[in-house]
């Protein structure tokens, strides 16, 4: 697990044991949609919203990761990116079949 995700998970665990309150106003249609989804997963509204919000927050934070490369590493990365992808027989077979929803 990436360090940022691990840190978010630890912070999430700490929050679960705390009594912090978050209150939001939502339109009735939005609340109804959230309630339908959380019932489908047999979760409380709080559980559903917190899980969804944390998952999205992790995605956003991890997408913001920046890494630095020196000149040699940059040239090597650009070379890899410029090369066509290697054929992967298993992927070719998978893509040749029908999608499960078709």
N, C-alpha and C positions, 0 to 999 in steps of 0.2 A: 504494500500500500504506500503511495507517495506520502512524503512527510506532511504536506498540506492537508491531505485527506485525513491522515491520522490525527493531526491537530484538531481538525473540525470535529472528528468523531469524539475525541476526548472532551472538547468543549460541549458537545451535544450531551454527552453523558453527565457532565457536571450540571448542565441546565436542567436535565430531567429530575435531578434531586433537589433543585432549588425551587423557590416559590415565585420566580419572576412571572409577571403577568404581561401578556401582549393582547391588546384589544384592537380589533379592526372593524370598520363598517363595510358591509358588502350589500350590493343590490339583492333583492329577494330571489331573482332568477339564478344568480351566482351561488347563493346559499343553497338553493334547491339542487343545483347541479353537484355541488360539493357533497351534500347529504346523500344524494343518490349513489355517488361514487364510493363514499365511505361505507355505506350500508352494503354495497356489493362486496367490499373487502372485509366486512364485519369489524370495522374500526370506529372509534369515537371520532367526532369531528376534530377534536384537538390532535389526536394521533395522526389522522389523515393529513391535515393541514401542515403540521410540524414536519412529518416525513417528506411531504412534497416540497416544502420550503427549504429544508436542509439539503435535499437532493439537488434542487436547482441552485442553491447557494454554492454547494461543492462544485457543481459543473462550471459556474461562472468563475469561481476562484481558480480552479484548475486550468481553465482556458486562458487565464491571465498570466500564467507562468511564463517567465522570461528566462532565457538561458543565453549565455554569452559564449562565443567561440573565438578562438584566435584565428589568425589568417590561414594557417595550415588546415585547421578543422573546418573553416568556412569553405575552402576550396574543395575538401573531401566531401562535405555535405552537398555542395552544388553539383559536383560530379555525380553523386548518387541520385540526386533529384532530376538531373538531365538525362540519365539513362532510362531506356524503356523498362517497364517492370518485367521481371522474370516470369515466364509462364508457370502457373501452378495447376497441375492436372486436376487436383481435387476441386479447386475453385471453378475451373472450366466445366467440369462435370456437373457441379452444383448449379451453375448458371444456365446450363443447357436444359435442365429439368424444369418442370412446372412449379410455380410458386405455390405454397400451401393454401393460399387464399383463392387460387384460381379454380 
